[in-house]
Amino acid sequence: MLRRKPTRLELKLDDIEEFESIRKDLETRKKQKEDVEGVGTSDGEGGAAGLSSDPKSREQMINDRIGYKPQPKPNNRTSQFGNFEF
């Protein structure tokens, strides 16, 4: 394997401006999302308290975030053991 000298990276003004604009955009989206989610909670507690109070909603939020859509399991014997006749 050939060795070469490290490449020098230079930070340009355009790169800094682009980074700042993207960061501000993400911050505004985050604030808007917090405002929408925080409507049902009290002012002092914020969104984290809503997660701990109801485990079902916390589980649902996690499932939505990772894209998991659980299907209800059928609760009859034919689905568990097939269609056996005695």
TISE-337697 format. One record per residue (C-alpha): residue number from 1; z, y, x. Coordinates in steps of 0.02 Angstrom, whole numbers. Example, Ala and Ser with C-alpha at 12.3 -4.5 7.8 and 13.67 -1.06 7.14 Angstrom:
<recs>
(1, (390, -225, 615))
(2, (357, -53, 684))
</recs>
This chain:
<recs>
(1, (0, 0, 0))
(2, (-48, 170, 68))
(3, (82, 304, 84))
(4, (44, 482, 41))
(5, (142, 641, 41))
(6, (227, 689, -123))
(7, (126, 798, -239))
(8, (198, 971, -264))
(9, (222, 1021, -446))
(10, (218, 1204, -487))
(11, (293, 1276, -646))
(12, (179, 1406, -721))
(13, (222, 1546, -842))
(14, (112, 1466, -977))
(15, (212, 1305, -963))
(16, (377, 1397, -985))
(17, (312, 1493, -1137))
(18, (247, 1333, -1217))
(19, (413, 1246, -1188))
(20, (512, 1390, -1264))
(21, (400, 1398, -1419))
(22, (414, 1210, -1448))
(23, (602, 1216, -1424))
(24, (623, 1358, -1548))
(25, (513, 1267, -1673))
(26, (619, 1109, -1658))
(27, (779, 1210, -1677))
(28, (717, 1293, -1837))
(29, (664, 1124, -1908))
(30, (835, 1052, -1866))
(31, (924, 1199, -1949))
(32, (816, 1183, -2105))
(33, (852, 997, -2114))
(34, (1039, 1026, -2092))
(35, (1035, 1158, -2229))
(36, (948, 1039, -2349))
(37, (1067, 895, -2308))
(38, (1221, 1006, -2304))
(39, (1202, 1070, -2482))
(40, (1312, 932, -2555))
(41, (1450, 942, -2424))
(42, (1585, 1072, -2401))
(43, (1558, 1213, -2275))
(44, (1692, 1162, -2151))
(45, (1652, 978, -2138))
(46, (1463, 979, -2109))
(47, (1346, 830, -2118))
(48, (1448, 709, -2011))
(49, (1587, 695, -2140))
(50, (1461, 644, -2273))
(51, (1412, 496, -2167))
(52, (1587, 427, -2149))
(53, (1637, 450, -2332))
(54, (1506, 335, -2410))
(55, (1456, 182, -2308))
(56, (1310, 139, -2425))
(57, (1227, 308, -2400))
(58, (1257, 294, -2212))
(59, (1175, 123, -2212))
(60, (1032, 190, -2317))
(61, (1005, 336, -2198))
(62, (1000, 218, -2049))
(63, (877, 103, -2139))
(64, (766, 253, -2180))
(65, (773, 315, -2002))
(66, (719, 149, -1925))
(67, (596, 109, -2065))
(68, (687, -45, -2129))
(69, (662, -81, -2313))
(70, (774, -227, -2363))
(71, (710, -339, -2500))
(72, (837, -408, -2624))
(73, (867, -593, -2603))
(74, (837, -701, -2756))
(75, (998, -786, -2808))
(76, (942, -946, -2891))
(77, (939, -1124, -2831))
(78, (751, -1148, -2835))
(79, (728, -1009, -2708))
(80, (858, -1087, -2592))
(81, (813, -1271, -2603))
(82, (639, -1275, -2675))
(83, (595, -1362, -2836))
(84, (680, -1531, -2824))
(85, (695, -1637, -2980))
(86, (830, -1769, -2996))
</recs>
